[in-house]
Amino acid sequence: PDPKMRSKSENPVQQTSSTTVTDSSSAASIDPIFHLIRILPFSFLRPPRLRLKLPSISLPSSNVVFALVLLTYFMVVSGIVYDIIVEPPGIGSSQDPYTGAVRPVVFMSGRVNGQYIIEGLSSGFMFVLGGIGIIMLDLALDRNRDRSVKVSYASAGISSIVLAYVMSMLFIRIKIPAYLR
């Protein structure tokens, strides 16, 4: 047959056979020391037959994720990064001008951009308490719960929000004496 009349299916077969010939010829031109190092150990050594299983990693439950997010939120609003960098004391002290007695002070009064460690932790706890109160109010709106459970969630949520707000305002008034007056 005429070489120009060949079908298209014959050409790839011819090309692949020629590429394998060139690949095997390039493999024969490898350095003999490298060839010995590559072949010799495996001629008498056999790899062990291991029955290893890949560890199965399961996703954490929604409660674990919620706890981690809540803990992270607490640490951020408490000023943990500030406490690590500046290293303030845990609690301060002041001397009474009349009696001379030294009493502990939890809030750095008059300094907006400074805090003791206990001050940050207590403020962060109040923010988290208010957030948990909002979550409890959301749980109280579930239609599948009993009425008594809804009332319990609602009363606990409202009381924690009110407590968090009142205590946060008290903390601000201690920190900045002339605030909102």
Secondary structure, 3 states (H helix, E strand, C coil): CCHHHCCCCHHHHHHHHHHHHHHHHHHHCCCHHHHHHHHHHHHHCCCCCCCCCCCCCCCCCHHHHHHHHHHHHHHHHHCHHHHHHHCCCCCEEEECCCCCCEEEECCCCCCCCCCCHHHHHHHHHHHHHHHHHHHHHHHHCCCCCCHHHHHHHHHHHHHHHHHHHHHHHHHHHHHCCCCCC
